Amino acid sequence: MPTSELYLLAMSLIFALPWLFWRLSGCDYYAPLVVVQIVAGILLGPGVLGQLYPAYYDFLFTPAVIQSLNGIAWWAVMLFVMIAGVELDLGAAWAHRRESTITAGLALGVPFCFGAVTAAILLTTPGWLGEQGSNWQFVLGIGMACAVTALPILILLMEKLEILRQPIGQRILRYASLDDIAIWAVLALILLDWGRVGRQALFLVLFASAAWVFRRLMQRVAETDRWYLALIWLPICSFAADWAGLHSMVGAFLAGAVLEARWFNQERMDLLRHYVLLALMPVFFLSTGLRTEWNVAGFTVFAAAALFLFASVAGKLLGVRLAGRILGWGAGEASIIGWLLQTKALIMIIFANVLLDRAIITSDTFTALLLMAVASTMLTVPRVSRRLVGQSALQRRIS
């Protein structure tokens, strides 16, 4: 069968199978469509389909098909990361800097420490550290993967729970925005190449200068032109970051972070994020699934995923609870905020993809992190829904 036909067949499966299961199973309460798509990518990858039906896997996912899918996946995830950068609300975080700094710091720092300890335990056995990774990069990377909050998916889940525009929803966005900056800063540190440090320093200087000029340009043009300019700016920044040895995703985030959300119509930005998730990101989920493997052993990978999940959830809940006590929050607030901030999904998967690209982690570690991201996201809506109902009932009794 020609590559073009195999490619179209693969695209049909990418969009049809997850949607049909999600629609017919009625699992939206526990697993949004994005989670089902991630799971479908894992099932269609070499770790499941490749093991159970290797002939079908080899027939459909030829190197040429995988290369074609990867091209779409790269562009999709670059767009998604840029949008995440644009949606950072640092002005609101600065206006509430004491509360935001304490909460974001503890919400990131405690699960990071839990994850770092878990990574140190895994380093005592072979099969987890990548060929090009050092111990400190592995510990730092796993720790941050356990501390990540997926800001774009958090927005989708809060919309589903109808709290996005409420005061508690806006507070959570402030905390997640600060954590987002820390995540990409740590990733840049992990990727720092001392043999190319001069090139990386040059990139930062040139980027700062170019960003100043670009921001002035964006303020002077009409909004319709800003969308096109942003799409030109994105690949240039990503290319420059990759050339410097940081990674194209770091460049994509920086490309969005220097843009102001107020320069764009919010409804159009929401639609862009929606259509990127609808039309492009499913391809990224499949290409992510094609990288999952179980070389260590299936049970061991699941055990590592359980450790990551514990470090992520317990660390996030404990960190937010500590912040709540320091700041004197009301009853139940810390639990709601903690469960929402432990949402992983896409940003952690993108983060883990970068670590895998640079051979800092192995495919087994990547698979365990992917399973953790899926589980943490599936826990969010059920746990938060119950607490919102309980909090509403408590407020009614008080009133």
C-alpha positions as CSV (number, residue, x, y, z in Angstrom):
1,M,0.0,0.0,0.0
2,P,1.4,3.5,-0.9
3,T,2.6,5.7,1.9
4,S,-0.1,8.2,1.2
5,E,-2.9,5.6,1.7
6,L,-1.2,4.3,4.9
7,Y,-1.0,7.9,6.2
8,L,-4.7,8.5,5.6
9,L,-5.6,5.2,7.2
10,A,-3.5,6.1,10.3
11,M,-5.2,9.6,10.4
12,S,-8.6,7.9,10.3
13,L,-7.7,5.7,13.3
14,I,-6.2,8.7,15.2
15,F,-9.5,10.6,15.1
16,A,-12.1,7.8,14.9
17,L,-11.1,5.4,17.7
18,P,-10.7,7.8,20.6
19,W,-13.8,9.7,19.7
20,L,-16.0,6.7,19.3
21,F,-14.9,5.2,22.6
22,W,-15.3,8.5,24.4
23,R,-18.8,9.1,22.9
24,L,-20.1,5.6,23.3
25,S,-18.7,4.8,26.7
26,G,-19.9,8.0,28.4
27,C,-16.5,8.4,30.2
28,D,-16.4,12.2,30.0
29,Y,-16.8,12.6,33.7
30,Y,-13.6,10.7,34.5
31,A,-11.7,11.1,31.2
32,P,-12.1,14.1,28.9
33,L,-11.6,13.4,25.2
34,V,-8.0,14.7,25.4
35,V,-7.2,11.9,28.0
36,V,-8.8,9.2,25.8
37,Q,-6.8,10.4,22.9
38,I,-3.6,10.1,24.9
39,V,-4.5,6.6,26.0
40,A,-5.4,5.7,22.4
41,G,-1.9,6.8,21.4
42,I,-0.4,4.5,24.0
43,L,-2.5,1.5,22.8
44,L,-1.6,2.1,19.2
45,G,2.1,2.3,20.0
46,P,4.8,-0.4,20.0
47,G,4.2,-1.1,23.7
48,V,0.7,-2.5,23.2
49,L,-0.3,-2.9,19.5
50,G,3.4,-3.5,18.5
51,Q,3.6,-6.3,21.1
52,L,0.2,-7.9,20.5
53,Y,-0.1,-7.6,16.8
54,P,3.4,-6.7,15.5
55,A,2.5,-7.4,11.8
56,Y,-0.4,-4.9,11.9
57,Y,1.8,-2.3,13.6
58,D,4.7,-2.7,11.2
59,F,2.2,-2.6,8.2
60,L,0.5,0.7,9.3
61,F,3.3,2.6,11.1
62,T,6.1,2.6,8.6
63,P,9.0,5.0,9.0
64,A,7.6,7.2,6.2
65,V,4.2,7.4,7.9
66,I,5.7,8.1,11.3
67,Q,7.9,10.9,9.8
68,S,4.8,12.5,8.2
69,L,2.8,12.3,11.4
70,N,5.8,13.8,13.4
71,G,5.8,16.8,11.1
72,I,2.2,17.6,12.1
73,A,2.8,16.8,15.7
74,W,5.8,19.2,16.0
75,W,3.8,22.1,14.6
76,A,0.8,21.2,16.8
77,V,2.7,21.2,20.0
78,M,4.6,24.3,19.1
79,L,1.3,26.2,18.7
80,F,0.0,24.7,21.9
81,V,3.0,25.7,23.9
82,M,2.9,29.3,22.4
83,I,-0.7,29.6,23.4
84,A,0.2,28.5,26.9
85,G,2.8,31.3,27.0
86,V,0.4,33.9,25.8
87,E,-2.2,33.0,28.4
88,L,0.2,33.7,31.3
89,D,-1.3,36.4,33.5
90,L,1.8,37.8,35.2
91,G,0.1,41.1,35.9
92,A,-2.6,39.5,38.1
93,A,0.1,37.4,39.8
94,W,2.1,40.6,40.6
95,A,-0.9,42.4,42.0
96,H,-1.4,39.5,44.4
97,R,2.3,38.7,44.7
98,R,2.5,37.5,48.3
99,E,-0.3,35.1,48.0
100,S,0.7,33.9,44.6
101,T,4.3,33.5,45.4
102,I,3.7,31.5,48.6
103,T,1.1,29.2,47.0
104,A,2.9,28.7,43.7
105,G,6.2,28.1,45.5
106,L,4.8,25.5,47.8
107,A,2.6,23.9,45.1
108,L,5.7,23.5,43.0
109,G,8.4,22.9,45.6
110,V,6.9,20.1,47.6
111,P,5.9,17.8,44.8
112,F,9.3,18.6,43.2
113,C,11.0,17.3,46.3
114,F,8.8,14.2,46.4
115,G,9.6,13.6,42.7
116,A,13.3,14.1,43.1
117,V,13.4,11.5,45.9
118,T,11.5,9.1,43.7
119,A,14.0,9.7,40.9
120,A,16.9,9.1,43.2
121,I,15.3,5.7,44.2
122,L,15.0,4.8,40.5
123,L,18.6,5.6,39.8
124,T,19.6,2.7,42.1
125,T,18.3,0.3,39.3
126,P,19.2,0.3,35.6
127,G,16.9,1.1,32.8
128,W,15.6,4.5,33.7
129,L,18.4,7.0,33.1
130,G,19.0,7.8,29.4
131,E,22.2,7.4,27.6
132,Q,23.0,11.1,27.4
133,G,21.6,12.0,30.8
134,S,23.4,12.6,34.0
135,N,22.1,11.9,37.5
136,W,21.4,15.6,38.3
137,Q,19.5,16.1,35.1
138,F,17.4,13.0,35.7
139,V,16.6,14.0,39.3
140,L,15.8,17.6,38.3
141,G,13.7,16.4,35.3
142,I,11.6,13.8,37.2
143,G,11.1,16.2,40.1
144,M,9.8,18.9,37.8
145,A,7.6,16.4,35.9
146,C,5.9,15.6,39.2
147,A,5.5,19.3,40.0
148,V,4.1,20.4,36.6
149,T,0.6,21.9,36.3
150,A,-0.9,21.8,32.8
151,L,-2.2,25.3,32.4
152,P,-4.2,24.9,29.1
153,I,-5.8,21.7,30.3
154,L,-6.5,23.3,33.7
155,I,-8.4,26.0,31.9
156,L,-10.5,23.3,30.0
157,L,-11.3,21.4,33.3
158,M,-12.3,24.6,35.1
159,E,-14.6,25.5,32.2
160,K,-16.1,22.1,32.6
161,L,-16.6,22.6,36.3
162,E,-17.9,26.2,35.7
163,I,-15.4,27.9,38.0
164,L,-13.0,29.4,35.5
165,R,-14.5,32.9,35.8
166,Q,-15.2,32.7,39.5
167,P,-12.7,34.2,42.0
168,I,-11.2,30.8,42.9
169,G,-10.7,30.0,39.3
170,Q,-8.8,33.2,38.7
171,R,-6.7,32.6,41.7
172,I,-5.7,29.1,40.5
173,L,-4.7,30.6,37.1
174,R,-2.4,33.0,38.9
175,Y,-0.7,30.1,40.7
176,A,-0.4,28.0,37.6
177,S,1.0,30.9,35.6
178,L,4.0,31.3,38.0
179,D,4.6,27.6,38.0
180,D,4.6,27.5,34.2
181,I,7.5,30.0,34.1
182,A,9.4,27.9,36.6
183,I,8.8,24.7,34.6
184,W,10.3,26.1,31.4
185,A,13.2,27.8,33.3
186,V,14.1,24.5,34.9
187,L,13.9,22.8,31.5
188,A,16.3,25.3,30.0
189,L,18.7,24.6,32.9
190,I,18.5,20.9,32.3
191,L,19.2,21.4,28.6
192,L,22.1,23.8,29.3
193,D,25.1,22.6,27.3
194,W,28.3,23.9,28.7
195,G,30.0,23.1,25.4
196,R,27.6,25.5,23.7
197,V,27.0,28.0,26.5
198,G,28.4,30.8,24.3
199,R,25.8,30.1,21.7
200,Q,23.0,29.9,24.3
201,A,24.1,33.2,25.9
202,L,24.0,34.7,22.4
203,F,20.5,33.4,21.9
204,L,19.2,35.0,25.1
205,V,20.7,38.3,24.2
206,L,19.4,38.3,20.6
207,F,16.0,37.0,21.8
208,A,15.7,39.8,24.3
209,S,16.5,42.4,21.7
210,A,14.2,40.8,19.0
211,A,11.4,40.5,21.6
212,W,11.6,44.2,22.4
213,V,11.4,45.1,18.7
214,F,8.6,42.6,18.1
215,R,6.5,43.8,21.0
216,R,6.7,47.4,19.7
217,L,5.7,46.2,16.3
218,M,2.7,44.2,17.7
219,Q,1.4,47.2,19.5
220,R,1.3,49.3,16.3
221,V,-0.5,46.8,13.9
222,A,-4.1,45.8,13.7
223,E,-5.2,42.7,15.6
224,T,-5.7,40.8,12.3
225,D,-2.1,41.3,11.5
226,R,-1.0,40.2,15.0
227,W,-2.2,36.7,14.4
228,Y,-0.1,36.3,11.3
229,L,2.9,37.9,12.9
230,A,2.7,35.6,15.8
231,L,2.7,32.6,13.5
232,I,5.9,33.9,11.8
233,W,7.5,34.7,15.2
234,L,6.8,31.2,16.6
235,P,9.0,29.1,14.2
236,I,11.8,31.8,14.2
237,C,12.0,31.6,18.0
238,S,11.8,27.8,18.0
239,F,14.5,27.5,15.4
240,A,16.8,29.9,17.3
241,A,16.3,28.0,20.6
242,D,17.0,24.7,18.9
243,W,20.1,26.1,17.2
244,A,21.3,27.3,20.6
245,G,20.9,23.8,22.0
246,L,18.0,24.6,24.3
247,H,15.1,22.9,22.4
248,S,12.4,24.2,20.1
249,M,9.8,23.9,22.8
250,V,11.6,26.4,25.0
251,G,11.6,28.8,22.1
252,A,7.9,28.2,21.5
253,F,7.1,29.0,25.1
254,L,9.3,32.2,25.0
255,A,7.6,33.2,21.8
256,G,4.3,33.2,23.5
257,A,5.4,34.5,26.9
258,V,6.6,37.9,25.5
259,L,3.2,38.5,23.9
260,E,0.3,40.1,25.8
261,A,-3.0,38.3,25.9
262,R,-4.8,41.6,25.7
263,W,-3.4,42.1,22.2
264,F,-5.7,39.3,21.0
265,N,-9.4,38.8,21.1
266,Q,-10.0,36.3,24.0
267,E,-12.8,34.5,22.3
268,R,-10.6,34.0,19.2
269,M,-7.7,32.8,21.4
270,D,-10.0,30.3,23.1
271,L,-11.2,29.1,19.7
272,L,-7.6,28.7,18.4
273,R,-6.7,26.6,21.5
274,H,-9.9,24.6,20.9
275,Y,-9.2,23.9,17.3
276,V,-5.5,23.1,17.9
277,L,-6.8,20.5,20.4
278,L,-9.4,19.3,18.0
279,A,-7.6,19.1,14.7
280,L,-3.9,18.8,15.4
281,M,-3.1,17.6,18.9
282,P,-4.5,14.1,18.4
283,V,-1.7,13.5,16.0
284,F,0.8,14.5,18.7
285,F,-0.9,12.1,21.1
286,L,-0.4,9.3,18.6
287,S,3.2,10.2,17.9
288,T,3.7,10.3,21.7
289,G,2.2,6.8,22.0
290,L,4.6,5.5,19.3
291,R,7.4,6.3,21.7
292,T,6.2,4.2,24.6
293,E,8.0,1.0,25.3
294,W,8.2,-1.6,28.1
295,N,11.7,-2.8,27.9
296,V,12.2,-3.0,31.7
297,A,9.0,-5.0,32.3
298,G,5.4,-4.0,32.2
299,F,4.8,-4.4,36.0
300,T,8.0,-2.4,36.8
301,V,6.8,0.5,34.6
302,F,3.4,0.5,36.3
303,A,5.1,0.5,39.7
304,A,7.2,3.5,38.7
305,A,4.1,5.2,37.4
306,A,2.4,4.6,40.7
307,L,5.4,6.1,42.5
308,F,5.3,9.2,40.2
309,L,1.6,9.5,40.8
310,F,2.0,9.4,44.6
311,A,4.8,12.0,44.5
312,S,2.8,14.2,42.2
313,V,-0.6,14.1,44.0
314,A,0.5,13.9,47.6
315,G,3.2,16.5,47.1
316,K,0.8,18.9,45.4
317,L,-1.9,18.5,48.0
318,L,0.5,18.9,50.9
319,G,2.2,21.9,49.4
320,V,-1.2,23.7,48.8
321,R,-2.4,22.7,52.2
322,L,0.7,24.3,53.8
323,A,0.0,27.5,51.7
324,G,-3.6,27.5,52.9
325,R,-2.6,27.4,56.5
326,I,-0.1,30.2,56.1
327,L,-2.6,32.4,54.2
328,G,-5.6,31.5,56.3
329,W,-7.9,30.0,53.6
330,G,-11.4,28.9,54.2
331,A,-12.5,25.3,54.8
332,G,-12.1,23.1,51.7
333,E,-10.3,25.6,49.5
334,A,-6.8,24.0,49.8
335,S,-8.2,20.6,48.7
336,I,-10.0,22.1,45.6
337,I,-7.0,24.1,44.6
338,G,-4.6,21.2,45.2
339,W,-6.5,18.7,43.1
340,L,-6.8,21.2,40.2
341,L,-3.1,22.1,40.3
342,Q,-2.0,18.5,40.2
343,T,-3.5,18.2,36.7
344,K,-0.7,17.0,34.4
345,A,-1.8,16.0,30.9
346,L,-0.2,17.9,28.0
347,I,2.4,20.1,29.5
348,M,4.0,17.3,31.4
349,I,3.9,15.0,28.3
350,I,5.6,17.8,26.3
351,F,8.1,18.2,29.0
352,A,8.8,14.4,29.1
353,N,9.1,14.3,25.3
354,V,11.9,16.9,25.5
355,L,13.7,14.8,28.1
356,L,13.3,11.7,25.9
357,D,14.5,13.6,22.8
358,R,17.7,14.5,24.6
359,A,18.1,10.9,25.9
360,I,18.0,12.1,29.6
361,I,15.3,9.5,30.3
362,T,14.6,6.1,28.7
363,S,11.4,5.1,26.9
364,D,10.4,3.1,30.0
365,T,10.7,6.3,32.2
366,F,8.8,8.2,29.6
367,T,6.0,5.5,29.5
368,A,5.8,5.7,33.3
369,L,5.5,9.5,33.3
370,L,2.9,9.3,30.5
371,L,0.8,6.8,32.6
372,M,1.1,9.2,35.6
373,A,-0.1,12.1,33.5
374,V,-3.2,10.2,32.4
375,A,-4.1,9.0,35.9
376,S,-3.6,12.5,37.5
377,T,-5.8,14.1,34.9
378,M,-8.5,11.5,35.3
379,L,-8.6,12.1,39.0
380,T,-9.2,15.8,38.8
381,V,-12.8,16.3,37.8
382,P,-14.3,13.5,40.1
383,R,-12.3,14.7,43.1
384,V,-13.0,18.4,42.6
385,S,-16.7,17.9,41.8
386,R,-17.4,16.2,45.1
387,R,-15.5,19.0,47.0
388,L,-17.4,21.8,45.2
389,V,-20.7,20.1,46.0
390,G,-19.6,19.7,49.7
391,Q,-18.4,23.3,49.9
392,S,-21.7,24.6,48.4
393,A,-23.7,22.6,51.0
394,L,-21.5,23.9,53.8
395,Q,-22.0,27.5,52.7
396,R,-25.8,27.0,52.5
397,R,-25.9,25.6,56.1
398,I,-23.8,28.6,57.3
399,S,-26.1,31.1,55.6
